[in-house]
C-alpha cells in the first residue's frame, strides 16, 4: 500500500463521528436524496439510499430525478425479537415503508421504499419497540449472527448471550445516531471512538456464532466467527475463525470469495478480548486505498496467517489453544415442529426469499401478525431468511399451526431444494444489481424442480442460491449451486459447495442465460441420479466425479477453470 486513500476515508474523517450534514440533507425539499457525502455516512446509521430502477428511463425522459427511497436494516443480535416487537415491525412496514418486511441473510429485517420524509419517524417508531439500526450497515461490525434453534435450550441461551455481548462491545460509541434520529442533546466537549478511531474500519465487518452440528449461520463466510465448543450442553469456549467473505468482482482475479481460517480455541473469558483484537488488527492493517480489497480476508492473505495470529494474540493478551474438533452436517434450516429440551416447541416457517407480504397466493404478513397477536414466546429470524416461532407451549401448538397453514407459512408442498434456497433483493432497488434475483428465482426454481423430478432426485436438498451481482449477499459461493448475476438475464454458475458451508463453490460456467442454466443442470442431474453414492450430496458428487475441482487456495485457483 502507500497510495492515495479512498475518498470514503476523507468523508469519515470529516464527519464529526458520523454526523456529517445529515440533518441538513433530511430537510432539503429540492430532492428526495441525500448529499453524496451523507449518502455514505447514512449507512452507519443503518440505511442505504436507493432508487427504483424500473422507473429510471421513464423519469429521465420526463426530466425528473430518480425515484429515490431508502432501505433501512435493523440491528437484531441473533435475530431474536418478541411478538410485541414483531407487531411494531409489521405496523411500521405497512405505514412508513412499502408495505412489506424483508428477512435478511444476516438474521434481521429491513424495510424498503422509505421516503426521505419518513426516515426519522420510522427510526423513532422502531426505537419505541427497543430496536435500532445502529451499525446495520457501514464500515463497522454488523449484526452478530447466532444459531437460532432453541432445541438445546440452555446452550442456545448462553450462546445467544455471547452474540449480544460481542455485538454490544463492538458497537461504535458515537452519539450521532441518538442526536440526529432520537433528538438527544449533543455531546458536550466532544467525544472519541476508542475502538474504531476517527475513520472506523476500512470496510464492513461481519461476525457469527455457530453451534455444531448445524452451520445455519454459514460461520466460515464471516470476517470473524466463533464455533461453540460444548460438553453435555455446557459451553466451554469457542474455536475462533477469521477471514471469511463472499464479495468478489467479475473478471478481476485479485478478488475472490474466501472461507475463514481457524485461529484456535479460546476460553469464554477471553472471547471479548479476542473479538476486539481481530477487529482492531483489521482497523490498523486493512486496505484503505481500494475498497475492493479492504475486507479482512485480503488483510490476512497479505499479512500471512501466522503473522495475523501473532498480532491478534499480542493485542488480546492470550495464546490460542489448538482448535477443538468439530463436525458440521448441514447449513440449512430445520422446518416444521421441533421439541425443545425444556419441553416447549418451535416451528420454523418458510418465507420465500425472506419477503413478508400479502399476495393473492399467500397472506404471509397477515398470518405472522395473527400469530404474534397470540404467541407468548419469541420470533427468531434465521440466516436463511426464514422465521422460527420459538418457545411454543404444548397447548398453543395447534392454534399456531392452524394460523400458519391458513396463511401459507408452512414448508409443506415445497421441494427440499427450494427450502434450501436463498436469494438477494437485487432489482429494482439495489444499485449493485446486474441481474434479477428475488423476483426471478422462484420461477427458475419451478423449472429446476421439474428437472430434478424428471431425474428422480427431487427428494434431495441441493443448497442453491442466487444473487444479482458478485457482492455475494446470499452467500452463493458457499452453496452447492450458486447463480451470480452478470448482466440482464445472465448468470455465472458456481458448483461444488459441500452443503455444510465448509467448501467454496468453483466458477464453472460464465454468462449463462436461463436455457444454458437449465441445460447444464439437466445433464448434471442425470449424472447425479445415475452415479451418486448413497446419501451423497450434489456438491460432494460433483467433486468426486471430477466435474469441478475443489478450491484449495482462492488466491491462486478460484478463477482458473471457467
N, C-alpha and C positions, 0 to 999 in steps of 0.2 A: 504494500500500500504506500501511501505518501503522496497521493494525488489530491485533486480538489474534492472537498466534501460535497455530498449530495445536497441539493437545495433544501430538502426537508430538515437537515440538521440545523441550518440557519433559522428556519421557521420555528423550530422547537426552542432554540437558544433565545430567540427574541420574544417568546410567547408569554413571559411572566408566569411560568409554570402552568401553561396550557390555557391561559385566559385569552390571549390574543385580542382580537376585536370582535369576539363572538356576540357580545351584547349589541354592538352597532349593526352587525350583519343581520341579526334576528329582526330588527325593526326597520330595515331598509325596504321601503314599499315599492321600489322600482324593479325588483327581481324576486323570483321565487327561490333563488340560490343564495349561497353564502359567498363571501370573498374567497379567492383562491387559497390564501393562507389559512383562513378559518376552516375551509373545507378539509384541509389536512388535520388541523387541530381537533375538529369535531369528532374524529374517530376515537380519540382518547376518552371522549365523553359518551361513546357508545353508539354513534350513528354515522352513517355514510350518506352523502349526497348522491342522488341518482336522478335519471330522467327516463321517461317512458320511450324506449327506443322504437316501439311500434308507431309512435306518433312523430318521430323526428322529421321525416321528409315532409309530411303534411304541414307541420308547423313552420319548417324552413320556407316552404312555398308561400306561406301566409305572412312571412317576415315576423314570426313570433319566436321568442326564445324557447328552448326545450321545455317540456312539461316537467319541471323539477318537483321532486318529492324526496323523502328521506326514509331510510331503513334504520330502525333502532334495534340493537341487540342487547338484551339484558344480561346482567351478571347473576348467575344462579348456581352456586357451587354444588357439584354433584347432581344437578338437575332436579333438586327436591323443592316442592312447594306445597302449601296447604290447599285444601279445597277453597277456602276463602280467598286466598291469593289467586287461584285459577279463575274464580268468578270475576275478580278485579281485572285480570289479564284479558279475559273474554270481553268484558264491557268496554275496556279501553280499545281493543282492536276493532270493535264494531263502531265505536263512536268517534274515535280520533285517528284511525288509520284506514286501511282499505277494506275493512270488514272481515279480515282473516287473521289467523295467527300461524306462524310457521315454526315448527320444532326443528332445531338445527342439529348438525352433527357434533356440536360441542355442548350438548345437554342443556340447552337453554331455549328461549323462544325469541323470536324477533317479529317486529311489526313492519309492514311495508305500506307505501303510499301515504306517508305522513306529510302533510303540507307544512311549510315553514311556520305558519302561524300557530300550528298545533303542537310543535315540538315541546315547548315549555309546559303547556297544560298536560301533555302526555307524560312527561317525566315526573311532574308533580303528582299525577294520578298514580303511577306505579310506586312512587315513593311512599304514598299513603298506605300502600299494601306491603311496605317494608321490603321493596325490591328497588334496585338501582341499575344503572347501565355504566357505572364507572368501570373503565378498562374492558368494556365489551369489545372494543377494537383498539387499534393504535399500537405503538411501539412499546408495549408493556406486557406483563404476564396476563393472559386472557383467562376466561372462565376455566376453573380447575375441574377436570372430569373425574368421575368416580364410578366404580361398578355400581349400577343402580338396583341390583337384585337383592332383596332383603331376606331370602330364604335362610341364610346363615345370619340370623338377626343380630346377635351380639357383635360378631365380627364386622358386619356391614356398618353397624352404628359407629364402631371405633374407626374404621377406615373413612367413613363419611366425615367424622370429626376431624381427621387429619386433612381431608380435602378443604374443609372450611378454614382450618388453621393456616395451611400453606397459602391459600388464596388471600386471606386477610393480611398475612405477613408481607406478601409480595405486591400489595396494593400501593399505588403512588400516594404520597401524603399530601399533595396539593389540595387546597380547599376550593379550587376553581369551580369544580362541579357544584358544590354546595352554594357558592356565591351566585353563580350565573343562573342556575335552574331552580334552586330552592330558596333564593333570596336571603341567604345567611349574610351576616355582617362581614365585610372584608377583613382579612387578617391584618392585624396591626403590627408594624415593624418588620414586615417581610417574612418569608418562610424558606425552608430548604427542602430538598429531596434527598434524604440520607442514603437511600438505596439506589435511586435512579440517576441522581445528578441533574444537571441543567438540560441535558439533551436526551434523557431517557435511554431506551435501548436502540440499537441500530435498526431493529425490525421487530415484528411481533414475536411473542414467546408463548409457547403452549405447554401445559402441564397436565398430566393424567395419572391416576392411580388405578391399577388393575388388581383383581383378586382371582388368582388361578382357581379352577382351570378355565375360566371364561375371560376372553380378551375382548369383551364387548366395547371397550373404550379405545381399541387399537393403540395400546400404550406405546408401542415401538415407533409410532408415527409422530410422536411429540418431541419437542425440544428437551423436555425434562419428564422422565417417567419414574414412577415408583411401583414396584411389584410387591404386593403384600406377602410376607412370609409368615405363615401361621402354623401353630401346632395345637391340635384339638380345639380349633376355632379361637385360640388365644394368639393375638398379634404379637410377633416377636420383633419385627423390624421390616426393612424394605431392601430389596435389590434396587439399586439406583441406575437409571438409564439416562443417556443424554445423546442428542444429535439427530433425532428424527425430524423429518419434514417432507411434505409431499410436493411443494411447489417446484415447478421447472419451467423452462421456456422452450417452445418448439424450435427444433433445429439449432439449439445452442448447446454444444457438447460440454460447456463449462458449467451447466446446470443439470441437476438430476434429483430424483426422489431418493430418499435415504431412510433407512431404519436406524433407530438409536443403538448405540453401543452400551454394553454393560460396564459400569464403573466398579461395581462391587456391592457388598452388603453393608448396611449401617443399622445400628440400634435406634430405637424410637427416639431417644433423647437427642440424637444427632440429626434428625430429619430436617428441621428448620434451618440449621446452620448449613447443611449441605445444599438445600434448595437455594438459599441466598448466595452461596459460593458459586454455584453453577450460573446463576443469573448475573452476578457481578463480573464473573470472568467473561461472559458474553458481552456485557456492557463495555468492558475495557479492551477486549481483544477483537470484537466483531468489526466487520467491514462497514464503515460509514461513508464510503465513496460510491459504491454500487449496491443499491437496494436489491438487485437481482442476486447478489452474492452475500447478503447480510445476515442470513439465518445462522443459527448456531451450528448446523451441520457443516457449513463451509468453514466456520472458525475452527472446529475440531479437525477437519481434514487439512487445513492449513498449518495448524499448530502441531498436529500429530496427537494421537490419543494418549500416549504416555505422558507427554508434556501437559496436556489438558488435565489429566488426573492429578498430576503433581500440583498444579496450580489450584485446583479445587480443594485438595486436601490441605494445602497451606492456608487457604482462606477460611476454611471451615474449622481448622484445628482438629481434624480427625484423620484416621487412617482407615481406608476401606478394607473390610474383610473380604475374603473370597465370596463371590456371589453364590447364593444357595440355589440348588437345583429346582427348577420349576417346569411344569408342563401345562401348556395351553391346548385346549381341544376345539375351541370354536371362537368366532369373532362376531357371531350374530346374536339376535335376541331370542329368548325362550317364550313363545307365545302361549296364550291360554292361562289356565289357573295353575298356580304352584303353591304348595303349602309351606309356610314359614316355620322355622324352628320353634317359635313361640305359640304355634297353633293357629295364627291368623293366616290369611291367604293374600296373594297378589295376582292380579290379572293384567297381562300385557296385551295392549290393544294395538292394532295395525293402523298406522297413519301413513298412507302412501306418500312418499317423498316429504313427509313432515307437514304437509299443508292441511291445516284445520280450517274447514269452511263448510258451508251448507250448499249442496248441489242437488239437482233433481235425483241423482242416483243415491247419494248418501248425505245425511244431515249430521256430519261429524261435530260441528260446532254446537249445535243444539243438544246433541247427545252428551257431550262432555259437560255442558252446562247443567244438564239434568242430573248427571252422576255427581258432579261437585255439590249440587244442592242437598244431596242426602248422605254423601260419603263423609266419614269422620276420621279417616286416616290421612294418607298423603298421596300426591301425584309425583311421579318420578319420570322425567324425560330421559330417554336413552340416547346414547351416542349414535344410534342407528335411526333416529328420527321417529321413534315410536313412543308410546306413553304407557306407564305402569300405574294402575290403580292399586296402591300398596296398603297393607295392613287392614284388610277387609275382614271383619269378624264373620264367623260361620253364618250367623243369622241374616247378614246383609248380602250374601253371595248371590242368591237367586235374583234379587231385585236389581243388583248391579249388572248381572249378566243379561237380564231381560232388556234393560236400557241400552246396553252395548249392542246387543243383537238387533234391536229395533232400529238403531241408527247407523248400522253398517260399520261398527267399530271392531268387530271380531275378525280374527285371522282366517276363519273358516272360508273355504272355497278359493283361497289364493294358493298359487303354486309355491313350493319351497323356495324356488329361485326368486320369485317376486318378493317373498317375505324377507329374503336376504339382501335385497337390492336397496340402494340409496342413490339420490341424485341431488345436485346443487340447484340453486334457483335459476341461474343463467338468465336468458331473455324472458321478459323485455326490460328488466330493471338493472341487472348487473352490468356495469360499464366494461368489465373484462371479458364478457362472454363473446365467444366467436361462433357458437352454435347453440341450438336449443338443448335443454336438459330436462328440467322438471316438467315442462309442458309436453315433451315428446316421448320421454322414456316409457310411460305406461303403454302407449300404443306399440312401441317397439317390443316391449316385453310380451305383449299379446302374441306377436309373431314368433318370438323366441320360445315362448311356452308351447306353441303348436309344433315347432321343430323338435323340441325336447320330447313331446308326446309321440311324435312320429317315430322317434328312435328308441322309445321306451325308457328314457332317462328322466322323465318328468317328476319322478318321486325323489329325486336327489336335489339337495340345495346347492346351487352354484352361486358363490358370492360375486355379484355383478353390480358394477357402479358406473355412473355416468356423470361427467362434468362438461360444462360448456367451454372450458378453457383449461390450460395446464396448471393453474394455480392449485388444483387438487383438493378443493374444499370437501368433496365427498370421498376423499381418500381412494381414488381409483387405482393408484399404483400399488396399493396393498390388497387388491381384490384378485380373485381368480380370473375374472374378465373385467377389464377396465376400458371404458369408452371415453375418450378425451376429445372435446371439440377442437376442430382445426379450421373450420370455416362453415358457412351456411350449408347444412345437410351433410357435413363431412366430419369424420372422427378418426383419430388414431386408435388402433386396437392393441391393448396390452394384455398379455396372457401369462399365467404361471404363478400367481399367488397361491398360498397354501391353505386358504380357508381358516387360518388361525392368526393371521396378521403378523407372521414372522418371516415372510419372504416377499421381496419386491417382484411385481409382475414386469416381464420384459416387453419392450416395444416390439410388436410382431408385424403389424401392417400399418402403413400410413395412409391417411386421406381417403378412407373408405366411405362410400355412400351406403344407404340402407341395403341396397341389393348386395353390395360387397360384404357387408357385415353378416347378412343372413347366409349368403353362400359359404362364407368361411366357417361360420358356426355350424352349418348343416353338415359339412364334411367332418369337422372335429367331433360333433355329437355322434356321428355314425361310428367313427373310430373308437370313441369312448364307450359306446354301447357294446361294441364287439370285443374290445381288448382290455377294458378296465378290470382290475382285480377286485375282489370282494371289498366293499366299503371304501374303495379308493376315491378320493376327491378328484374333481375335474382338474384342478391345478396340479396336483401331485401326478395325475396321469400324464398331463402334457409334458411335465419334466421327465418322467420315466420313459415315455415314448420318444423322447428326443424332439418333440415339436418345438419346444423352446429350451434354451439352456438357462440354468439358474443364474441370477445376477450375483456374482461373487463380490464384486467391488464396483459400486455405482460410479465412482470417479473414473474408472478405466473402461468398463464394458457395458454400461447401461444402454448406450445409443448404438451399439455396433452391429445390430442384426437386421433392423428393418430397412 
